[in-house]
Amino acid sequence: MTAIALGTRPARTTGFAAARRRAALHWIAVHATAVAAALFFLLPFAFVFLTSVMTDRQALTADWWPQHWQWSNYAKVFQTPGFLTWWRNTLVYAGLGTLLTVVSSLPVAYALARFDFRGRNLALMAVVAMMMLPPQVTIIPMYLFWAKQLHLSGTLWPLIIPMACGDAFTIFLLRQFLLTIPREYLEAARVDGCGELRTLLRVVLPMAKPAVLAVALFQFFYCWNDYFGPQIYASENEGAWTLSYGLESFKGAHHTNWNLEMAATLLVMAPVILLFFFAQKAFIEGVTLTGVKG
């Protein structure tokens, strides 16, 4: 028996060593793939940053590392006439648009998720159908209404005001999340004397915080990066331009100054990148939970 035990020990040791080698190779393969993917996404940002701190002469060469770090390029971008105005307009557009969209979409999503009424499925189908309708389809009648009837062309109000009527994508995502909230919480609130509005504000809203933050980030990013809307409604008034539209004008005026173009591009991208990193936990949690139940 001693011989048998001694004979089986090397086999067990060899099998354990082989398993450890396989685990180590798996770890190396997974992390190598992750590092390669991270570099694939980070290298363009590194190129933009390094070019933004080069001199005018070096930016047009094949050198990838700055010989002299020109931090003054960012100051030159900020000193461009109208750049701070574009910042202010973009913040107003994105801030008001996000607030109005969330405030107007949450009650609709709550009604579609928790109210039993005739035509609820038809209303949900209409919301889904609106998600499939591109804005280019309705842009002509909408422009004629805002520009010819209300005379609001040259401003951002034709883009901000409709957001007070809700957004189909936001309504759908919020409705998906609200379906996961147990009815017992709502029934307990009604037993305590809460009306529907108070139940929504005191019970549903705190529980739906991840989903609300997720859709708010979606809407903020959309407004911040929107180029089509400002081009249609605000192109005739430079004082109403946003960063996305103003950046195109900036690139046209500095098409040979790659360092200034990259500096301006980085300044436009930086706020949304920082916002995503600070709110990525709530963003990922909200996106995950909104798809739990159909």
VOGU-3710 file (C-alpha; in Angstrom, 3 decimals, decimal comma):
1> mtaialgtrp> 0,000/0,000/0,000  2,913/2,306/0,678  4,219/1,689/-2,811  0,825/2,429/-4,313  0,538/5,668/-2,338  4,012/6,723/-3,365  3,190/5,885/-6,962  0,063/8,010/-7,079  1,594/11,101/-5,453  3,687/12,167/-8,497
11> arttgfaaar> 0,632/11,777/-10,748  -1,412/14,056/-8,511  1,449/16,553/-8,331  1,838/16,509/-12,097  -1,909/17,039/-12,609  -1,927/19,944/-10,144  1,053/21,549/-11,872  -0,627/21,170/-15,270  -3,807/22,788/-13,944  -1,799/25,684/-12,546
21> rraalhwiav> -0,059/26,132/-15,906  -3,396/26,163/-17,713  -4,766/28,703/-15,249  -1,676/30,879/-15,669  -1,894/30,703/-19,465  -5,595/31,567/-19,315  -4,854/34,557/-17,059  -2,101/35,755/-19,408  -4,309/35,372/-22,486  -7,271/37,213/-20,936
31> hatavaaalf> -5,184/40,106/-19,604  -3,145/40,369/-22,810  -6,377/40,652/-24,793  -7,694/43,251/-22,343  -4,477/45,295/-22,576  -4,570/45,131/-26,387  -8,206/46,265/-26,437  -7,431/49,089/-23,991  -4,537/50,265/-26,160  -6,757/50,087/-29,238
41> fllpfafvfl> -9,169/52,576/-27,634  -6,591/54,721/-25,812  -4,092/55,284/-28,628  -6,356/57,704/-30,562  -6,814/59,789/-27,404  -3,063/59,732/-26,815  -2,488/60,899/-30,387  -4,974/63,746/-29,960  -3,392/64,841/-26,678  0,217/64,694/-27,900
51> tsvmtdrqal> -0,642/66,587/-31,085  -2,507/69,233/-29,082  0,651/70,231/-27,192  2,948/70,419/-30,241  4,072/73,498/-32,088  2,543/74,419/-35,431  5,606/73,222/-37,318  5,962/69,876/-35,544  2,251/69,028/-35,803  2,640/68,709/-39,587
61> tadwwpqhwq> 5,543/66,238/-39,314  5,730/62,517/-38,540  7,078/63,113/-35,017  4,715/61,657/-32,428  6,361/63,021/-29,260  6,309/66,800/-28,614  9,711/68,467/-28,724  8,344/71,493/-26,849  5,161/71,177/-24,798  2,938/74,032/-25,963
71> wsnyakvfqt> 0,305/74,232/-23,224  -0,555/77,672/-24,528  -2,503/75,984/-27,347  -5,394/75,456/-24,953  -5,337/79,133/-23,990  -5,443/80,073/-27,672  -8,514/77,887/-28,172  -10,316/79,513/-25,244  -9,398/82,935/-26,599  -11,086/82,135/-29,919
81> pgfltwwrnt> -14,054/84,515/-30,355  -17,255/82,702/-29,494  -15,720/79,583/-27,918  -16,949/80,367/-24,398  -20,357/81,216/-25,851  -20,457/77,790/-27,495  -19,644/76,251/-24,115  -22,471/78,144/-22,431  -24,972/77,248/-25,138  -24,002/73,582/-24,990
91> lvyaglgtll> -24,354/73,467/-21,196  -27,777/75,112/-21,406  -28,899/72,793/-24,194  -27,606/69,632/-22,526  -28,677/70,603/-18,992  -32,197/71,768/-19,796  -32,711/69,027/-22,354  -31,721/66,315/-19,883  -33,856/67,744/-17,084  -36,950/68,177/-19,242
101> tvvsslpvay> -36,592/64,741/-20,809  -36,302/62,908/-17,487  -39,083/64,893/-15,783  -41,512/64,385/-18,675  -40,626/60,751/-19,430  -40,739/59,291/-15,912  -44,530/59,720/-15,367  -45,267/58,244/-18,800  -43,013/55,246/-18,115  -44,660/54,776/-14,710
111> alarfdfrgr> -48,122/54,798/-16,275  -47,120/52,285/-18,968  -45,498/50,020/-16,395  -48,007/50,084/-13,523  -51,384/51,402/-14,718  -53,942/49,043/-16,206  -55,935/50,961/-18,787  -57,468/50,279/-22,160  -54,990/50,814/-24,957  -51,843/50,477/-22,849
121> nlalmavvam> -50,237/47,987/-25,232  -51,162/50,201/-28,166  -49,528/53,183/-26,458  -46,400/51,104/-25,816  -46,308/50,082/-29,467  -46,552/53,755/-30,436  -43,583/54,562/-28,172  -41,526/51,769/-29,737  -42,524/52,939/-33,213  -41,322/56,457/-32,404
131> mmlppqvtii> -37,908/55,000/-31,533  -37,657/53,727/-35,106  -38,514/57,097/-36,660  -35,356/59,071/-37,538  -35,457/62,837/-36,986  -34,658/63,478/-40,637  -38,150/62,257/-41,545  -39,938/64,993/-39,587  -37,361/67,771/-39,850  -39,102/69,681/-42,675
141> pmylfwakql> -42,545/70,090/-41,051  -40,909/70,696/-37,658  -38,660/73,393/-39,128  -41,580/75,073/-40,854  -43,500/75,077/-37,582  -40,708/76,467/-35,389  -39,174/78,824/-37,931  -42,176/80,100/-39,915  -44,964/79,918/-37,361  -43,180/80,639/-34,057
151> hlsgtlwpli> -40,161/82,493/-35,509  -37,659/80,678/-33,263  -35,038/79,953/-35,909  -31,564/81,049/-34,894  -32,083/79,773/-31,334  -31,851/76,439/-29,522  -35,433/76,565/-28,232  -36,810/74,402/-31,085  -34,498/71,679/-29,766  -35,124/72,206/-26,038
161> ipmacgdaft> -38,901/72,724/-25,876  -39,902/69,383/-27,519  -37,951/67,532/-24,840  -40,609/68,617/-22,336  -42,946/66,207/-24,156  -40,844/63,136/-23,358  -38,486/60,933/-25,333  -39,430/57,496/-26,674  -36,091/55,856/-25,891  -36,058/57,262/-22,339
171> ifllrqfllt> -39,663/56,190/-21,733  -38,942/52,667/-22,942  -35,841/52,210/-20,757  -37,540/53,620/-17,657  -40,592/51,453/-18,256  -38,382/48,355/-18,476  -36,851/49,157/-15,094  -40,123/50,060/-13,382  -41,491/46,635/-14,291  -38,906/45,110/-11,942
181> ipreyleaar> -40,188/47,016/-8,890  -42,479/44,703/-6,857  -46,105/45,781/-6,730  -46,122/45,230/-2,958  -44,171/48,461/-2,434  -46,717/50,452/-4,429  -49,679/48,806/-2,726  -48,173/49,500/0,697  -47,763/53,176/-0,234  -51,389/53,377/-1,347
191> vdgcgelrtl> -52,529/51,742/1,886  -50,634/54,443/3,790  -52,650/57,065/1,923  -50,216/58,047/-0,839  -51,645/59,149/-4,147  -50,093/58,156/-7,442  -47,925/61,273/-7,674  -46,658/60,898/-4,116  -46,038/57,188/-4,682  -44,030/58,048/-7,764
201> lrvvlpmakp> -41,923/60,650/-5,960  -41,495/58,951/-2,570  -41,346/55,261/-3,474  -40,667/54,730/-7,169  -38,154/57,502/-7,817  -35,669/56,501/-5,049  -35,802/52,871/-6,211  -35,417/53,891/-9,872  -32,382/56,093/-9,246  -29,923/53,889/-11,257
211> avlavalfqf> -32,226/53,866/-14,285  -32,904/57,608/-14,028  -29,166/58,354/-13,886  -28,535/56,074/-16,860  -31,147/57,711/-19,097  -30,018/61,161/-17,918  -26,466/60,367/-19,029  -27,744/59,054/-22,359  -29,676/62,257/-22,956  -26,826/64,507/-21,797
221> fycwndyfgp> -24,373/62,800/-24,135  -26,851/63,070/-27,007  -27,397/66,803/-26,471  -23,683/67,478/-25,962  -22,724/65,736/-29,204  -25,746/66,817/-31,258  -24,660/68,372/-34,538  -27,705/67,880/-36,743  -30,149/69,903/-34,632  -27,979/73,014/-34,097
231> qiyasenega> -27,026/72,948/-37,770  -30,688/73,124/-38,782  -31,998/75,673/-36,283  -29,012/77,719/-35,048  -26,628/77,915/-38,003  -27,767/81,427/-38,987  -26,951/82,859/-35,532  -23,370/82,398/-34,351  -24,392/83,414/-30,829  -26,562/80,267/-30,589
241> wtlsyglesf> -23,960/77,763/-31,814  -23,054/74,765/-29,691  -19,631/73,176/-29,324  -20,330/70,450/-31,859  -21,288/72,946/-34,569  -18,765/75,571/-33,524  -15,969/73,000/-33,602  -16,646/72,421/-37,289  -16,302/76,159/-37,914  -13,126/76,224/-35,815
251> kgahhtnwnl> -11,603/73,408/-37,866  -12,450/75,238/-41,073  -10,638/78,362/-39,849  -7,593/76,396/-38,546  -7,387/73,562/-41,057  -3,577/73,884/-41,194  -3,109/74,211/-37,423  -3,468/70,588/-36,372  -2,301/71,325/-32,849  -5,076/73,864/-32,267
261> emaatllvma> -7,660/71,566/-33,853  -6,648/68,715/-31,551  -6,655/71,009/-28,514  -10,178/72,170/-29,331  -11,319/68,598/-29,941  -9,912/67,476/-26,596  -11,610/70,350/-24,772  -14,931/69,343/-26,319  -14,494/65,662/-25,432  -13,084/66,111/-21,921
271> pvillfffaq> -16,325/66,972/-20,033  -18,286/63,944/-21,272  -15,331/61,614/-20,687  -14,887/62,855/-17,120  -18,635/62,676/-16,500  -18,749/59,085/-17,691  -15,819/58,026/-15,488  -17,374/59,595/-12,405  -20,825/58,139/-13,124  -19,900/54,868/-14,820
281> kafiegvtlt> -21,030/52,711/-11,882  -24,557/54,137/-11,923  -24,545/54,140/-15,737  -23,621/50,458/-16,075  -25,985/49,447/-13,271  -28,862/51,346/-14,822  -28,263/49,960/-18,308  -28,050/46,419/-16,906  -31,214/46,669/-14,810  -33,328/48,264/-17,549
291> gvkg> -33,047/45,091/-19,594  -33,939/42,625/-16,847  -37,652/42,272/-17,596  -39,672/42,768/-20,776
//
